[in-house]
Amino acid sequence: MNNFLTIKLFRNEDTIQAALKEFLNSKTDDFYVYAITKLVNRWRKNMELNIIFERNNVSKVSFQKTTSHMHQHNTIPDLIIINYL
């Protein structure tokens, strides 16, 4: 999508919606299969992280530092490694 949005100017919500529809309509079924599979895998990793977090009773302070770093740098890692205190 980054390449699709290169040098595009959106003056209002209608132009944004039109560009998004154009982008989505240009994709093949394989694109959607891949994207949904990737989303499911990321969800599974998140669930595993939550299980590990609850099972080991990791300090909330450590988790908050990790999520704070993610927000500051606008990143979403595939897997968050939590330091045990």
C-alpha positions in Angstrom: 0.0 0.0 0.0 3.0 2.3 0.6 3.8 2.3 -3.1 0.1 2.8 -4.0 -0.1 5.9 -1.9 3.1 7.5 -3.2 2.5 11.0 -4.4 -1.3 11.0 -3.8 -3.1 14.0 -2.4 -6.4 13.5 -0.6 -8.4 16.7 -0.4 -11.4 15.1 1.3 -12.8 11.8 2.6 -14.4 10.9 -0.7 -11.0 10.9 -2.5 -9.6 8.7 0.3 -12.5 6.3 0.0 -12.1 6.1 -3.8 -8.3 5.5 -3.5 -8.9 2.7 -0.9 -11.5 1.1 -3.2 -9.1 1.3 -6.1 -6.4 -0.3 -4.1 -8.6 -3.1 -2.7 -10.1 -3.8 -6.1 -6.6 -4.1 -7.7 -5.6 -7.0 -5.4 -5.9 -10.7 -6.3 -7.5 -13.4 -4.1 -4.0 -14.6 -3.2 -3.3 -11.2 -1.7 -6.3 -11.6 0.6 -5.5 -15.2 1.5 -1.9 -14.1 2.4 -3.0 -11.1 4.4 -5.7 -13.0 6.4 -3.2 -15.8 7.1 -0.7 -13.3 8.3 -3.3 -11.6 10.5 -4.3 -15.0 12.1 -0.6 -15.8 12.8 -0.1 -12.5 14.5 -3.2 -13.0 16.5 -1.9 -16.4 17.6 1.4 -14.9 18.7 -0.5 -12.3 20.7 -2.5 -15.0 22.4 0.6 -17.0 23.2 2.2 -13.8 24.7 -0.9 -13.3 26.8 -0.7 -16.9 28.1 3.0 -16.6 28.9 2.3 -13.2 30.6 -0.4 -14.7 32.8 1.3 -18.0 33.5 4.6 -16.3 34.7 2.9 -13.3 36.3 5.3 -10.9 34.7 5.5 -7.5 36.2 3.1 -5.0 34.6 5.8 -2.3 34.7 8.0 -4.3 32.2 5.1 -4.8 29.8 4.1 -1.1 30.0 7.7 -0.1 29.1 7.5 -2.3 26.0 4.1 -1.0 24.9 5.2 2.6 25.6 8.3 2.0 23.3 6.0 0.7 20.6 3.7 3.7 20.7 6.7 6.2 20.7 8.2 4.6 17.6 4.9 3.7 15.9 5.9 0.0 15.5 4.1 -3.2 16.0 6.6 -6.1 16.4 5.7 -9.6 15.4 6.6 -10.8 18.9 7.2 -8.8 22.0 9.9 -10.1 24.3 9.2 -9.3 27.9 12.0 -9.1 30.4 11.3 -10.9 33.6 12.0 -8.8 36.7 
